[in-house]
Amino acid sequence: MAPDFLHRDVPAFRKRVFRLGLAANHGVDEAGIREALDGEVNYVFWTPTARRLVAPLRDALARDRERYVVATGPTFGWFAGSIRSRVEAALRLLRTDYLDVLQLYWLGVSSSFGEANVEALVRLREEGKVRAVGVSIHDRPRAARLAEDSILDLLMIRYNAAHPGAEADIFPHLARRSPTVVAYTATSWRKLLRAPRGWTERAATAGECYRFCLSSPHVDVVLCSPADTGQLREDLAAVARGPLDAPEMDFMRRLGRAVHG
């Protein structure tokens, strides 16, 4: 296993990050979240609806603020005022002086990258209330343009064995500015975990899906959203195995093509 497979030094955060990040949108309870944060997990993607995450995250930040990376943003990022208000509310709720990542969600659908919003992102970064600014985005050509020329420090993109288009459309455009890349939908909304019609082999495990993403040198972090503590432990054990070997990668790509259909 490559010595840095599980960790990545991310200049935008000024921190070393464990590459399996945690979202808490699919059932894992507060005890499971605490177990994750007491262990190696230190990248946390926090949406406003993930209320069970607040108390354990706040306690973790109180213990060691510089260890953790907190990424969040407004549910709808159409206006500069809502962006700033989300930051101010998050800082108060978590009792911290800064957020590591402020991001606009699903750019072009639930948020805008208009001039006023760009100015708001830059100002919050200059004020030190956020360390990095980013977006989540499905539009790969636009993501490629933003990777090459924008104020963004981070791109959160769909990337999995069924949707590997970022390999051709986004990854070649990262070299100029080297924005941080966070992958999500690693299991393709669980489709990779079920055998598609006509498929005669087994389906993938969630761990294999995360390892597929992390096997790319362009991906800094992949998000997992376990249903319970047992799934969290399985995911952590899986990524500890390191990158996919050639037969495993071949299996995932063949399955991905079948799932994509």
C-alpha positions in Angstrom: 0.0 0.0 0.0 1.3 3.4 -0.9 2.3 5.2 2.3 0.0 8.1 1.8 -3.1 6.2 0.6 -5.1 6.9 3.7 -4.0 10.5 4.3 -3.5 13.6 2.2 -1.9 16.9 3.1 -4.3 19.5 1.7 -2.8 23.0 1.4 -6.2 24.7 1.1 -7.0 23.4 4.6 -3.5 23.6 6.0 -4.2 20.2 7.4 -3.6 16.5 6.9 -6.8 14.7 6.1 -8.0 11.1 6.4 -9.3 10.4 2.9 -12.5 8.7 3.9 -14.8 11.6 4.9 -18.0 11.4 6.8 -21.5 12.6 5.9 -24.3 11.8 8.3 -27.4 11.9 6.1 -28.3 8.2 6.0 -28.9 6.9 9.5 -25.6 6.6 11.5 -26.5 7.6 15.0 -24.7 10.0 17.4 -22.7 7.2 19.0 -21.4 6.1 15.6 -20.5 9.7 14.7 -18.5 10.0 17.9 -16.7 6.7 17.3 -15.7 8.0 13.8 -14.5 11.4 15.1 -12.6 9.7 18.0 -10.8 7.6 15.5 -9.1 8.6 12.3 -12.0 10.3 10.5 -11.4 14.1 10.4 -13.2 15.4 7.3 -16.8 16.1 8.0 -19.4 17.1 5.4 -22.2 18.8 7.4 -25.5 19.8 5.7 -28.1 21.8 7.7 -30.4 18.7 7.9 -27.8 16.5 9.6 -28.7 17.6 13.1 -27.4 14.5 14.8 -23.9 15.6 13.8 -23.9 18.8 15.7 -23.2 17.7 19.2 -20.4 15.2 18.5 -18.8 17.6 16.0 -19.0 20.5 18.5 -17.4 18.3 21.2 -14.6 17.2 18.8 -13.8 20.8 17.7 -13.6 21.8 21.4 -11.0 19.1 22.0 -8.8 19.8 19.0 -10.0 22.3 16.5 -7.0 22.1 14.2 -7.4 18.4 13.7 -10.8 18.5 12.0 -12.0 19.7 8.6 -15.6 21.0 8.6 -17.3 21.5 5.2 -20.7 23.1 5.0 -22.8 25.6 3.1 -26.3 27.0 2.7 -29.1 24.7 1.6 -29.8 27.1 -1.3 -27.0 29.4 -2.4 -28.7 31.8 -4.7 -28.0 35.0 -2.7 -24.9 36.4 -1.0 -26.9 37.2 2.1 -27.9 33.5 2.6 -24.3 32.4 2.2 -23.0 34.8 4.9 -25.9 34.0 7.2 -25.2 30.2 6.9 -21.6 30.8 7.9 -22.4 33.0 10.8 -25.0 30.6 12.1 -22.7 27.6 11.7 -19.9 29.4 13.6 -22.2 30.1 16.5 -23.7 26.6 16.6 -20.3 24.8 16.5 -18.7 27.4 18.7 -15.7 27.8 16.4 -13.9 30.8 14.9 -13.8 29.4 11.3 -15.1 26.8 8.9 -12.6 24.9 6.8 -14.8 24.7 3.7 -17.7 26.9 2.6 -19.3 25.4 -0.4 -22.2 26.1 -2.7 -24.3 22.9 -3.3 -25.2 21.6 -6.8 -24.0 24.6 -8.7 -26.4 25.8 -11.3 -29.4 24.0 -9.8 -29.6 25.0 -6.1 -26.9 27.7 -6.1 -25.4 30.4 -8.2 -21.8 31.4 -9.0 -22.9 34.9 -9.9 -20.7 38.0 -9.2 -22.3 38.8 -5.8 -21.9 35.3 -4.5 -18.3 35.1 -5.7 -17.6 38.3 -3.9 -19.2 36.9 -0.7 -17.1 33.8 -0.9 -13.9 35.8 -1.3 -14.7 38.2 1.5 -15.5 35.4 4.0 -12.2 33.7 3.1 -10.3 37.0 3.5 -12.0 37.6 6.8 -10.8 34.2 8.0 -14.2 32.9 8.7 -13.6 30.2 6.1 -10.3 28.8 5.0 -11.4 27.4 1.6 -14.4 27.9 -0.8 -15.8 25.3 -3.1 -18.8 23.9 -4.9 -20.5 20.6 -5.6 -21.3 20.3 -9.3 -22.5 17.7 -11.8 -21.8 19.7 -14.9 -18.4 18.3 -15.8 -17.4 20.8 -18.6 -18.2 23.7 -16.2 -16.3 22.0 -13.4 -13.3 21.7 -15.7 -13.4 25.4 -16.5 -13.7 26.2 -12.8 -10.8 23.9 -12.0 -8.6 25.9 -14.5 -9.7 29.4 -13.7 -11.7 30.5 -10.7 -11.5 31.5 -7.0 -12.5 28.0 -5.9 -10.2 25.9 -3.7 -12.4 22.7 -3.8 -14.6 20.8 -6.2 -17.0 18.2 -4.9 -17.9 16.0 -7.9 -19.8 12.8 -8.7 -17.3 10.1 -9.4 -17.8 6.3 -9.2 -17.3 3.2 -11.3 -20.6 3.8 -13.1 -19.9 7.5 -13.7 -16.1 7.8 -14.3 -16.5 10.7 -16.7 -14.4 13.0 -14.5 -11.3 11.0 -15.5 -11.6 12.5 -19.0 -13.5 15.7 -18.4 -12.2 17.1 -15.1 -9.0 15.4 -13.9 -6.9 16.6 -16.9 -7.8 20.2 -16.0 -6.6 20.1 -12.3 -2.9 20.6 -12.9 -3.0 24.4 -13.4 -4.3 25.3 -9.9 -4.6 21.9 -8.1 -8.0 22.4 -6.4 -8.9 19.9 -3.8 -11.2 17.2 -5.1 -13.9 15.5 -3.0 -15.8 12.6 -4.6 -19.3 11.7 -3.6 -22.0 9.2 -4.7 -19.2 6.6 -4.6 -21.8 3.7 -4.7 -23.8 5.4 -7.4 -26.8 5.8 -5.0 -26.3 2.1 -4.0 -26.7 0.9 -7.6 -23.2 -0.6 -7.6 -24.2 -2.6 -4.5 -26.9 -4.5 -6.4 -26.3 -6.8 -9.4 -27.8 -5.1 -12.5 -30.0 -7.0 -14.9 -28.0 -9.6 -16.9 -25.0 -9.4 -14.6 -23.8 -12.9 -13.5 -21.2 -11.9 -11.0 -21.5 -10.5 -7.5 -22.2 -6.9 -6.8 -19.6 -4.5 -5.3 -19.2 -3.8 -1.6 -19.4 -0.2 -0.4 -15.7 -0.5 0.6 -14.7 -1.4 -3.0 -16.6 1.7 -4.2 -14.7 3.9 -1.8 -11.4 2.2 -2.8 -12.2 2.8 -6.4 -12.5 6.5 -5.8 -9.4 6.7 -3.6 -7.3 4.7 -6.1 -7.3 7.8 -8.3 -4.5 10.2 -7.4 -6.7 13.1 -8.3 -9.2 12.4 -5.5 -8.3 13.8 -2.1 -11.3 12.7 -0.1 -14.3 10.4 -0.8 -17.5 10.8 1.3 -19.2 7.9 3.0 -22.6 8.1 4.6 -23.1 4.9 6.6 -26.5 3.7 7.8 -25.1 2.6 11.1 -21.9 2.0 13.1 -21.4 -1.4 11.7 -21.3 0.0 8.1 -18.9 2.7 9.3 -16.5 0.1 10.7 -16.7 -2.0 7.5 -15.9 1.1 5.4 -12.9 1.9 7.5 -11.6 -1.6 7.4 -12.1 -1.7 3.6 -10.1 1.5 2.8 -7.3 0.3 5.1 -6.7 -2.4 2.5 -5.3 0.3 0.1 -5.9 0.9 -3.6 -7.6 -1.6 -5.8 -5.3 -4.0 -7.5 -5.6 -4.6 -11.3 -8.1 -7.4 -11.1 -10.2 -5.5 -8.6 -10.1 -2.4 -10.8 -11.1 -4.4 -13.8 -14.1 -5.9 -11.9 -15.3 -2.5 -10.8 -15.0 -1.0 -14.2 -16.9 -3.9 -15.8 -19.6 -3.7 -13.1 -19.8 0.1 -13.5 -20.4 -0.2 -17.3 -23.1 -2.7 -16.6 -24.8 -0.5 -14.0 -24.6 2.5 -16.3 -26.3 0.4 -18.9 
